[in-house]
Amino acid sequence: MRPFAGIRIIDITHVLAGPFAAYQLGLLGADVIKVEHPDDPDQSRDSGPDLAGNLAGMGSYFVTQGSNKRSITLDLKTEAGREVLRRLVATADILVENFRPGAFEALGLGYAALAAVNPRLIYCSISAFGHGGVRGEQTAYDHVIQATSGIMAATGTPEVNPIKFGAPAIDYATGTMGAFALSAALFQRERTGLGQCIDLAMLDVALLMQASHVAAFLRTGQGAKPSGNKHVHATNSAYATKDGMVMLGASNLRQQKRLWAALGRPELAKADNPARTADRDHEEAVLADIMLTRTADEWEAYLQARHVPAARVRRMEETMADPHLASRGVVHLFPDGAPGLPGPFGVPVAAFKLAHGGPRVDSPPPVMGADTDSVLREIGYDGEAIAALKAAKAI
């Protein structure tokens, strides 16, 4: 039995962060019902480099976190659509939405209204800046939050900055934090019997992603500066080799001692970190010369064998070909494709394993509205009522 078996989640989210939060619980057994407007689907459905998938409403950005979900269409601007949602909420444990703060309250679907329908409901609202505050009604995406939070300004080199991350890391960190918050609320409900309202802001997550920088600023008043591939310690930085880059990770004193011994320069090992900082430029020059004597693969193998963290800088295609990934189960493959998406594809699963009842993909990402009729029948709508909802364009 997986941890969230028997838990029902109403997923009224779009793009990446919100869908990813619900996806993580779906991997762990929750029944996730994704709700989309019949004429305005989740914009991730036509996003990503797979143009054919985009045209079919099965873009890679949607597919990434669409597995283990059922899909229904619902126009919440109609009273009939809102009544369907209320009936769904009466059967649910969690509702997740990530629209502009106040939007669901304006529809009569805020936490207070839905808690009156189901007092045990856990209601999670994900937004750019959170509810209330000076920026509460502003909107943003991952890259906008990167700009707002200080992450962009601290990324790049001293000469070339600011630079955004190459991946939408804040979106996925927000989704992961959302899954954590929902798990905590479910655990709390087991003890109190009460539902919960979760206010989750992407900006807050972005600050936690640079928590040590925030703490350092609060202590010293100095913000983080872009340092590129260089670390405050030369033994913890990236260097060119015969055929590419290698990232050294000799971070602590024991590791830097092992590194210098492995390189035949034990006299350069330092007894404390201030000495390492003071001699950084000299150490960097020595390392730059030494690293050019072997390939990146050779250095990785040589140093890892001596318990010195080091890795060749890889491209995505190289990382995905690493046989180690197969042992982790972090990717699920659909070799025969899925409805709406012919041809093989794969999706990330979860970043952890459990000894039993762990995360897994059970069903492929759904075509929009594929489960509307079956879900409505589950909550008491018969064929005539469903036909009426279709005629009213509520579904």
HUMO-V218782 format. One record per run of one state. SS is the DSSP state (2 for helix, 1 for strand, 0 for the rest). FROM is the first residue (numbers start at 1). TO is the last residue. Records with the same first field share a line. If there is no record, write none. Layout:
BEGIN
SS = FROM-TO + FROM-TO
END
This chain:
BEGIN
0 = 1-7 + 13-16 + 28-30 + 38-39 + 41-42 + 47-50 + 56-59 + 64-68 + 74-78 + 90-93 + 98-102 + 107-110 + 118-121 + 128-141 + 150-151 + 155-168 + 193-195 + 209-210 + 221-233 + 237-237 + 241-244 + 249-252 + 263-265 + 269-272 + 279-279 + 292-295 + 305-309 + 313-315 + 321-323 + 329-330 + 335-337 + 339-340 + 342-344 + 349-371 + 379-382 + 392-395
1 = 8-12 + 31-37 + 40-40 + 69-73 + 94-97 + 122-127 + 196-201 + 238-240 + 245-248 + 310-312 + 331-334 + 338-338 + 341-341 + 345-348
2 = 17-27 + 43-46 + 51-55 + 60-63 + 79-89 + 103-106 + 111-117 + 142-149 + 152-154 + 169-192 + 202-208 + 211-220 + 234-236 + 253-262 + 266-268 + 273-278 + 280-291 + 296-304 + 316-320 + 324-328 + 372-378 + 383-391
END
